[in-house]
Amino acid sequence: MSLAKKYPKEVKQILSKYPPEGKRSAVMPLLFLAQREEGYINKSAMQDIAEMLDITETEVAAVVGFYTLYHDKKEGKYRIQVCTDLPCALRGAEKFMDDLCANLGIKVGDTTPDGAVTLEAVTCLAACDKAPMFQTQGPDGIKYHENMTVDKTMELIRTLKNAVGETK
Amino acid sequence: MAQILLRHREIPDINKLPVYKKNGGFAAFKNAVTKMKPAEVTEVVKNSGLRGRGGAGFPTGMKWSFIDNKNWPHYVVANADESEPGTFKDREIMEGNPFQFLEGVAIASYAVGANVAYVYLRGEFWELAASLDEKIAEMEEAGYLGDKLFGTNYSLRMYTHLGAGAYICGEETALLESLEGKRGQPRVRPPFPPAVGLYGKPTVINNVETFANVPMILANGAEWYKTMGTADSAGVKIFSLSGRVRKPGNYELPFGTTFRDLIYKHGGGVQDSRTVKAIMPAGASSSLILVDNDKILDTPMDYATVRTLGADLGSASVIVVDDTVPMDWLVNKTVHFFKHESCGKCTPCREGTYWMSHLTERIHGGHGSKADVDLLLNVAKQMQGKCLCALGEFSTMAVVSGIERFRQDFDHAVKA
């Protein structure tokens, strides 16, 4: 189903933000919308957006490929994106990540066997004073989790796994 | 001293419209629209000495005065892409004192004749964008946004726009590309945005903190603002303090505050009572300031004085590095960041960050030689002055200053 049919209100609201000559600006918010349900953007969604904005599919794909918050293949329903950049690393983020991997039994970049969670290392998230920290990216958008411990994180992951289990 | 930007720390609920209004909110905007000519508003900002808080420190009023009045419509864009490692001030402003920031955007829009303003937030600020959307809707309802404001002919609308994870979009022309729905790659300049900006139209882009200063300057006057800070750097600045300190966080202080006051008086000193080995005053884009004698810490933090230490104040994201940190590790970190964030448009940056990351990885991993350290320095210096935008330049800062000022750490890493 096309985005305009599936989310008529959201699509209309997005398009209303930009002037007619700047219609292409809507590509980024539309991609977030397309990604909402499955956590990734498939080819038909890219075609749909290209048609809606009078640009080529390649131009849409180029945007998907350039930005790290867009994904073009199915991975975990939720992504846990831990900042391991310099300021966080100075406050223990690397050890936090190692411990988290050990607890989950997966490596950075991997997805848990039930498909619930993908663990990723990311660059600065503007929360350097609250390390260790990460964001979750999932069907309900992006949320920050700051001043975290491995125990608190494992608890959160259990909640996420349950939520995914229930929707299956 | 009373807070000027982080007022939410002193006034509870100032992120709610009635409280903001009760504390003088939107009086400056109303006064500007109903009683001042746009050029007069720009003149006040110019006279205040306000300089851009995003890192470059360009005089704000002067930027506004460059807007091309022969080409219409005009746009104002707020740069809320805050992505420099070590910087987390804009987020606090937008969460704690959002209306002051939005009022600043509105005043700037009036000053340059823009009827539409966009707030470009990094994609990670998802929840923040939703909250700003609510604030913008409240402003519309209260008559601070919309058509014929305060009974005049001036109209203004404001929209948020989310990026999707790309440090380069903090560079203003890359931000514009991104806002236009393209990959965020910098444009060749000139022309600069006040001549050719969003959709090819004259555009003023400022950082969130810059905008947040504007209502206070309009309300209290340019002279008042200049009583704070130094002659070169007027006013207050939010210093984002991170790294090996006991109390990391944002500290709003006048320009000219010393590193020592920031780190010890406000930041509670260094963790485990270690000593400061190096300071990065502008986040990962900084040259490393070598702290080899105690006097360095007494340097006042303003644009001109920090430069005498061979570094830039930038966005004042002060990362404190203590004597337990090996510089080959640190430089490996910053280089990987820039390699990841290089947009790939220009060759020196795309290839340079790639090769530097191979070298820093090898050196830090204990597989390098002294010749690798020399080669790394050589690659970094070859990149300097040749990149399309500042990102490429920034990627070399920690490398060159790290090797030149902390050579022993690199020699130790390759000897082991």
Interface residues (C-beta under 8 A of the other chain):
Chain A: K17 P19 E21 G22 R24 S25 A26 V27 M28 P29 L31 F32 L53 I55 E59 A62 V63 F66 Y67 T68 L69 Y70 D85 L86 P87 A89 L90 R91 V122 T123 C124 L125 A126 A127 C128 D129 Q135 G141 I142 K143 Y144
Chain B: E82 S83 E84 P85 G86 T87 F88 D90 R91 V116 R122 G123 E124 F125 W126 E127 A130 Y159 H161 L162 G163 A164 G165 A166 Y167 S178 L179 E180 G181 K182 R183 G184 L198 Y199 S240 L241 S242 G243 R244 P248 G249 N250 G283 A284 S317 I319 V321 V325 L330 K333 T334 F337 H340 E341 C343
